[in-house]
Amino acid sequence: MDSEPSAIDLFCGAGGLSEGLQRAGYDVQWAIDHNESAVETYRKNHGNHAIQGDIRDTDPAVDGPNIEQGELDLVAGGPPCPTFSKIGQSKLGSLEDRSVDDDDRNMLYLDFLRYVDHFQPSAFVMENVPGMLADTATVESDTVQESLPVGVEQETDQHPVGEEVPVPEIILEEMKSLGYSADWFKIDAADFGVPQHRERLFFIGRRSGKVLPDLERWQTHREPSDREKEQPMQVRPELKEGADKAQETLDTCSTSVLPDFEPNRDYKHPYLTVADAIMDLPPISPEGDMPPKRATEYQLPPVSPYQEWARDIPEDEEWQEQPLRNHEARWHNHLDLSIYKLLGHGVGWNIGQVSTSLQPYRDDVFPDKYKKQNPAEPASTILAHIQKDGHMFIHPTEARSLSPREAARLQTFRDTYWFPESRTNAYRLIGNAVPPRLGEAVGVAIRERILSTTDTDD
């Protein structure tokens, strides 16, 4: 299509999905989230078209964007559904003193569908956790019907009352009842150029036609070969070949490491790794002496193409002139630091596996792992739980957990992306975000497969 496709972002958080959609060529015109810090972060990076509010209390015709029905190209969003997530279940039960059954956030997808029903976009995409695939719900015609948008009838003849039905099937039936062809896709962010293994579920729907984009066909990266694994970082070629062709080789290499999205690529690049993503950032220390607790300046030039991309240095600036934000170490007690040092790269222990003399936490309340990230592999999934402690996200070479900026790098946020100075807020916003690179991949697939005026079968 000639003009930028229009989109809105529901449950926008810090703006990861909007960032990806904008990279994919979309004009994101409106966004909403209930969290004040999330909306502040979104506005700092994307503008004032985001509003703060509980979507359950909004009327899309009154509170939503001024867009006529049928004129919107894409409704996007990730309704928070912690009860569909295994980690969400353990945290809700142990930390918040509430039952998982009492948590109503697993019904927020219905508000997403309310906006779809009102605006009748050409397409929609809803992101969620893959734990939903293992979840079931009991069909209760009265309660389900009350929760559906006005005018939508639940197809109860397919599933008798009292039957246990997989949650994705229920959601797909409700999407189809709005007049959309829809399906879900489970993908790993690492396959799309994110230096992190992060499995996510995407529901995609289109108002016309029946064929949907197969997201797996848009992958750009793959598991490396044994020979490729021997090189833990994709070093900028000019560091090997000399500075005379530095810019030329850098441009070529940057394009190859973060290639454009196109279906059925002839060549897929090896996964981006933790080393590719963060090892240029200066050392920091929980003790705050030497190295310092916070670093505000880069000490080295970027040494991998991904790092060059992440720094996003303006053409008229040198790397030494660029400020470094959100790179601060959190405090750790000496017992945690000692355990961190014991771990090898990529090694993880369940807390209950640590000897009782070193056991700092009850394993029945905190079933988490200590895990040191492997520099030669993509990171493990960055979660919002990183705001509580960093045991699952230990730096590969320093006895500390990852800084917010390092976590943001692993999520494919560039260093110029603004996050709050508060580490707790920054960690939570980063961990909850859709990786922009993944949002871009999905956005390109939808744009080319559904919204293009030259739509043909792949």
C-alpha positions, 0 to 999 in steps of 0.5 A: 500500500502507498500510504502508511497503514494506520494502527492503534495500540491497546495495553501499550505499556512502554511502547515496544509493540508501537516501536516495532510497528513504526519500524514496519511503516505503520502510523500508530495514532492512538494508544492506551494503558492503565499504568502511569509510568508506562504511559509516561515512557510511551509519550517520551518516545512516541508522543502524546497520543497515548492516554492513561486509563482502565480500558474496561471503563472506556467506550471506544466510540467516546474515549477512543481515537476519532477514526471512522468504522472500517477506516482503521488498518490494524488494532494491536495489543497485548492484554495482560493475562498472567493467569495464562502463564505458569510463572504468573500462576506461581507469583499470584499465588505466593506473592499477592496472597490471592487466588489465581481464580480471582484474577480477572486480567485473563478476561481483558482480551474481551476489551481488546475484541470490543475495540475490534468490534467497534472499529472493524479494522482490516486486521488485528494482532493480539500478543500473549504468553504461550502458557495460554495453550495449555489452559482450559476454561469451562463453558458457561453460556450465561457468564460467557455471553455476558462478557461478549461485545453487544450483538455477538452470540456465543456458539454454544452448540459447538461446546456443551455447557460444562465442557473443558475447552482450550482457551485459544479455541474459545478466543478464536471462536469469539474472534470469528464471530466478529466476522474475522478469519483468525488463527494463532501462531507460536514463535520464538523471538530469537528466530527474528533477530532478537538476542533472546529466547522468548516464546510468544503467542500471536493471534492474527485476524483479517476482515476479508479473505481467509489466508493469514501470514505464516509467521515462521516464513518470515524468520531471519535467524536460526540456530548456529552451526557448531563452527559458528558457535566457536565465535561467541560474538559477531565482531565488526569486520573493520576491527579485523580488516582495518579502518580504511573501509570501516564505514563501508563494511559496517553498513554491510554488516549491520544490514546482514545482522538485522536483515529486512523481513521477507518471506522464505529467505534463502539464508538465515543468520545465526542467532544474535547472542548476549555477547553481540548485544551487551558486552560493549557496555562498561563494567559496573558494580553493586558495591559502587566503588571500582567499577562504579555503580552507575556508568553514564559514558561509553568506554569503548566503541561498539564492537559488533554490528548489533551494538552499533545499531543499538547505540543509534549514534547520530551521523554528526556525533562521535560515540564518545559524545553519546550519553549512556542511560539506565546502566546501573547495578542493583544492590546484592547481598554477599551470599547472592554474589557468592552464588553468582560467582559459582555459576558457569556460563548458561548454568542455572540452579533452582533455588531449592537445589542450593545447599541449605547452608547457602539457601537464602529463600524458601523454595516453596515460595520462590521456585526461581532459578539462579542463572548466569547468561551464556555470552555465546547464546541468546539470553533466556526470556527477560521477564518483569520479575527482574524488577524483584531480583536478578537471580535469573539474569546474571551477567556473563562476566560480572558478579551482578544481575543485568542492568536495565539498559542491558535488559533493554538491549536484549529486548531490542530497544535502542539505547536512545529509547527513554526509560525511567531512572527508577530501576524498579519501574524500568525493569518492569516496563522492559520485562513486560514489553513486546520486543520491538524487533518482534513487533516489526516482524509481525507488522511487516508480515501483516502489512505485506500479507493482509494490507497490501493491495497486491495480496497474493498467496505466499 
